Amino acid sequence: MNEVTGSEPRSNRFRTTIATFIEARREAKLKGKDDDAGTASKYEYATWLADAARRVGQIQAVTHVLKATHPDARGSSLHIDPVMLPQHRDIGSHLLGEDYAEDVVGNAAALDVFKFLKLDVDGKRLIDWMQAGDADLMAALSPDSTLAKTWMEAFASLVRKDAEPTTHPMAKQVYWLVGEDPWTTANTTCCNRCSPVRWPMPCMQTSRTRASARATSRRGRLSGTSSPPMCRTAIIAT
């Protein structure tokens, strides 16, 4: 259904917002070189959308970025709405509620697609309308309903989960004091930024063992031998 506000169909607002964004990208790329027909053609409305729908698979929207903690970490970054996290008395991401910002991981060359999907129309981002399967946005994408649906599903996949999330020894751990004595293992909790799905994260048990654990970790990476001791507890995506 194409809702109308005043004399303007709602789908027109979507199309105008999208077209304005694409035109701004074209102007920035050409920088006044209007005779570059080959480059200009890439910024035609349908052409750019088709390319963006292809490239969106190269990036992923996340709330917990694994590589932000260590550049050599190999594992899953997570997208978890803070309101869906367990509520507890300690400080954590759950306290953000709906006031949080997303980041993306993947190919930096596709970051323009992320900017595109953050465009605001009627108080919501395009990615939100995409995920809701909005009929007016679908009509604005293309007169071909099958093609428009395909693009919408591709754009909506910006937020997705790994089939089997994994963690990595290089993922950063934070130690949270939950008792009175910081030197006692029972009074510390290891908080992992990514879920240890199939095994506990190798990490230090208490602050007293940090130096020796780092040394053990370095020796292990060089020799291919053991990792630091296993942590006692893991809090997922805090």
Backbone torsions as a table, in degrees:
resi	resn	phi	psi	omega
1	MET	NA	132.7	-179.2
2	ASN	-100.2	97.8	-179.0
3	GLU	-68.8	151.5	-178.1
4	VAL	-122.8	127.3	173.3
5	THR	-111.5	112.8	-172.7
6	GLY	67.9	-122.2	179.3
7	SER	-106.6	4.3	-174.6
8	GLU	-106.0	121.0	173.4
9	PRO	-61.2	143.0	-178.2
10	ARG	-60.9	-34.7	179.6
11	SER	-62.5	-27.8	178.6
12	ASN	-66.0	-35.1	179.2
13	ARG	-65.7	-39.3	175.7
14	PHE	-63.1	-47.4	-176.5
15	ARG	-65.5	-40.3	179.2
16	THR	-63.6	-42.7	178.7
17	THR	-62.3	-44.8	-179.5
18	ILE	-66.2	-46.4	-178.4
19	ALA	-62.7	-38.6	179.2
20	THR	-64.1	-41.3	178.7
21	PHE	-63.7	-46.0	-178.8
22	ILE	-64.2	-40.4	179.4
23	GLU	-64.4	-39.2	177.9
24	ALA	-64.2	-38.1	176.6
25	ARG	-64.9	-40.6	179.9
26	ARG	-63.2	-45.9	-179.4
27	GLU	-62.4	-40.7	-179.9
28	ALA	-65.9	-35.2	-179.0
29	LYS	-75.1	-43.6	-176.7
30	LEU	-78.3	-33.6	-179.0
31	LYS	50.4	48.7	176.3
32	GLY	86.4	-3.8	-179.8
33	LYS	-86.7	72.2	-175.5
34	ASP	-70.1	-10.1	-179.2
35	ASP	-84.4	-2.9	178.7
36	ASP	-85.3	80.5	-174.5
37	ALA	-65.1	-34.9	-178.1
38	GLY	-63.4	-45.7	178.6
39	THR	-69.7	-42.0	-178.9
40	ALA	-59.7	-36.2	-178.1
41	SER	-65.2	-25.2	179.0
42	LYS	-69.6	-16.0	-177.1
43	TYR	-107.0	17.9	168.8
44	GLU	-69.1	148.2	-170.7
45	TYR	-49.3	-59.5	-176.1
46	ALA	-68.8	-35.2	-179.2
47	THR	-65.4	-45.3	-179.4
48	TRP	-66.4	-41.6	-179.6
49	LEU	-63.0	-41.4	179.1
50	ALA	-61.7	-42.4	179.8
51	ASP	-68.4	-40.1	179.4
52	ALA	-65.3	-39.1	178.2
53	ALA	-64.0	-30.5	176.5
54	ARG	-74.7	-42.1	-174.0
55	ARG	-78.1	-18.4	-177.6
56	VAL	-61.3	-24.9	177.6
57	GLY	-68.6	-10.7	-179.7
58	GLN	-87.2	-7.1	179.8
59	ILE	-130.4	163.4	-178.9
60	GLN	-144.3	130.6	176.7
61	ALA	-77.7	134.0	-177.1
62	VAL	-140.9	160.7	172.8
63	THR	-111.7	-25.0	179.8
64	HIS	-124.5	104.1	-173.7
65	VAL	-91.8	118.6	-178.1
66	LEU	-66.1	-47.5	-175.1
67	LYS	-69.1	-14.3	176.5
68	ALA	-68.1	-21.2	179.8
69	THR	-90.1	-29.4	176.6
70	HIS	-162.9	127.0	-175.7
71	PRO	-64.0	-20.6	-179.1
72	ASP	-94.1	1.0	-179.9
73	ALA	-68.6	134.2	179.0
74	ARG	-123.4	107.6	-178.1
75	GLY	-178.6	-156.9	-174.3
76	SER	-99.2	131.7	164.9
77	SER	-88.1	152.7	-172.0
78	LEU	-117.0	149.0	169.5
79	HIS	-120.7	106.5	-177.3
80	ILE	-133.1	119.5	176.0
81	ASP	-64.0	124.3	-177.6
82	PRO	-54.0	-31.8	-179.1
83	VAL	-68.9	-15.7	179.4
84	MET	-90.3	-7.6	-179.6
85	LEU	-77.2	152.2	176.1
86	PRO	-58.1	137.2	179.3
87	GLN	-89.2	126.5	178.4
88	HIS	-146.8	173.0	-171.3
89	ARG	-79.9	-16.2	-178.9
90	ASP	-78.7	159.2	177.2
91	ILE	-70.2	132.5	179.8
92	GLY	-168.8	-179.6	-178.5
93	SER	-62.1	-23.8	-179.1
94	HIS	-61.3	-21.9	-178.6
95	LEU	-76.6	-13.4	-178.5
96	LEU	-70.7	-26.9	-177.7
97	GLY	61.1	-129.3	179.2
98	GLU	-92.4	-2.1	-177.6
99	ASP	-96.1	78.3	-179.8
100	TYR	-145.5	160.0	-179.3
101	ALA	-114.9	142.7	176.5
102	GLU	-92.7	157.4	172.5
103	ASP	-125.5	175.5	176.3
104	VAL	-130.4	151.2	172.6
105	VAL	-122.9	155.8	179.8
106	GLY	125.7	-147.6	-175.3
107	ASN	-78.4	116.4	-179.0
108	ALA	-61.2	-24.1	-179.8
109	ALA	-68.1	-13.5	-179.6
110	ALA	-103.8	13.3	-178.3
111	LEU	-65.8	-23.6	177.0
112	ASP	-63.7	-28.6	177.8
113	VAL	-68.3	-37.9	176.6
114	PHE	-64.1	-42.7	177.3
115	LYS	-61.0	-40.6	178.3
116	PHE	-59.9	-46.0	-175.9
117	LEU	-74.0	-11.8	175.7
118	LYS	-91.3	-0.9	179.1
119	LEU	-59.2	139.5	-176.9
120	ASP	-96.0	130.1	173.0
121	VAL	-136.4	121.7	-179.9
122	ASP	55.1	38.2	173.8
123	GLY	83.5	3.9	177.7
124	LYS	-133.7	153.9	179.7
125	ARG	-77.0	156.1	177.5
126	LEU	-57.8	-38.4	-179.5
127	ILE	-61.0	-35.7	178.4
128	ASP	-66.7	-42.3	177.7
129	TRP	-66.9	-37.1	178.3
130	MET	-61.4	-46.8	-178.5
131	GLN	-66.3	-27.6	178.4
132	ALA	-82.5	-7.7	-179.3
133	GLY	66.0	38.8	-175.8
134	ASP	-59.5	127.9	-175.4
135	ALA	-68.6	-37.0	-179.1
136	ASP	-69.9	-37.0	176.1
137	LEU	-66.7	-39.7	178.6
138	MET	-60.8	-40.3	178.5
139	ALA	-66.6	-31.8	-179.9
140	ALA	-74.5	-28.7	-178.7
141	LEU	-67.7	-46.5	-177.6
142	SER	-164.2	145.3	174.3
143	PRO	-69.4	-17.5	175.8
144	ASP	-83.9	105.5	-173.7
145	SER	-62.6	-35.4	179.6
146	THR	-66.6	-44.5	178.6
147	LEU	-65.6	-42.9	-179.9
148	ALA	-61.4	-40.7	178.9
149	LYS	-65.4	-40.5	178.4
150	THR	-61.7	-45.0	178.1
151	TRP	-63.6	-43.6	-177.9
152	MET	-61.6	-42.1	178.1
153	GLU	-64.9	-38.1	178.4
154	ALA	-64.4	-47.2	-179.7
155	PHE	-64.6	-38.2	-179.8
156	ALA	-64.4	-23.0	-178.2
157	SER	-75.4	1.7	175.1
158	LEU	-55.4	-37.2	176.3
159	VAL	-99.2	110.6	-178.3
160	ARG	-151.3	167.9	-178.6
161	LYS	-121.4	148.3	172.6
162	ASP	-67.1	143.2	179.4
163	ALA	-59.4	-40.6	177.5
164	GLU	-132.7	90.0	-179.5
165	PRO	-57.8	141.2	-179.9
166	THR	-130.0	157.6	176.3
167	THR	-117.7	-173.6	-172.3
168	HIS	-155.0	147.8	179.7
169	PRO	-57.2	-24.6	-179.5
170	MET	-83.4	-4.3	177.8
171	ALA	-64.8	134.7	-175.1
172	LYS	-72.2	140.2	175.0
173	GLN	-113.7	146.7	176.3
174	VAL	-118.9	135.3	-178.2
175	TYR	-104.1	123.1	-173.9
176	TRP	-111.5	126.0	179.4
177	LEU	-76.9	119.6	-178.9
178	VAL	-114.1	2.9	177.9
179	GLY	-136.0	-156.7	-176.1
180	GLU	-94.0	-32.2	-173.0
181	ASP	-107.0	108.4	-177.7
182	PRO	-69.3	-11.7	-178.3
183	TRP	-90.5	-1.9	-177.6
184	THR	-105.6	128.9	-177.4
185	THR	-55.4	-39.9	-176.8
186	ALA	-64.2	-18.6	-177.3
187	ASN	-98.8	6.7	178.0
188	THR	-123.3	145.5	178.3
189	THR	-123.1	132.9	178.8
190	CYS	-88.9	118.7	-178.0
191	CYS	-104.2	113.2	-179.7
192	ASN	-93.8	139.1	177.4
193	ARG	-74.8	-22.5	178.0
194	CYS	-124.6	152.2	-174.4
195	SER	-71.8	124.7	172.9
196	PRO	-79.5	87.9	-169.2
197	VAL	-69.1	-46.9	-172.8
198	ARG	-111.1	-11.9	-179.2
199	TRP	-154.8	156.4	176.6
200	PRO	-69.3	151.8	177.1
201	MET	-73.1	131.7	171.6
202	PRO	-65.4	126.8	179.4
203	CYS	-162.9	176.6	-177.7
204	MET	-83.6	145.0	-177.4
205	GLN	-78.9	-44.9	-179.1
206	THR	-140.4	168.1	-179.1
207	SER	-62.0	-25.7	-178.6
208	ARG	-65.9	-26.9	-175.0
209	THR	-98.1	5.5	-174.0
210	ARG	-59.5	-49.0	-175.8
211	ALA	-61.6	-47.2	-179.2
212	SER	-66.5	-33.9	179.3
213	ALA	-67.0	-40.5	178.1
214	ARG	-62.8	-40.9	178.6
215	ALA	-64.4	-41.5	178.5
216	THR	-62.8	-40.7	179.9
217	SER	-63.2	-42.8	179.2
218	ARG	-64.0	-43.1	179.5
219	ARG	-64.5	-38.5	-179.2
220	GLY	-65.3	-39.0	-179.8
221	ARG	-68.2	-34.2	-178.7
222	LEU	-76.5	-36.0	-173.8
223	SER	-102.9	-10.6	-177.7
224	GLY	75.9	20.3	-179.0
225	THR	-97.5	-148.2	-168.4
226	SER	-70.4	158.2	175.0
227	SER	-96.8	174.0	175.4
228	PRO	-61.7	168.8	-179.1
229	PRO	-58.1	158.4	178.8
230	MET	-76.3	145.5	177.8
231	CYS	-79.3	156.4	-176.0
232	ARG	-78.2	-41.2	-173.2
233	THR	-138.6	146.0	176.4
234	ALA	-128.4	130.9	174.6
235	ILE	-104.8	119.0	-172.9
236	ILE	-76.9	126.5	171.9
237	ALA	55.4	46.0	173.0
238	THR	-96.1	NA	NA
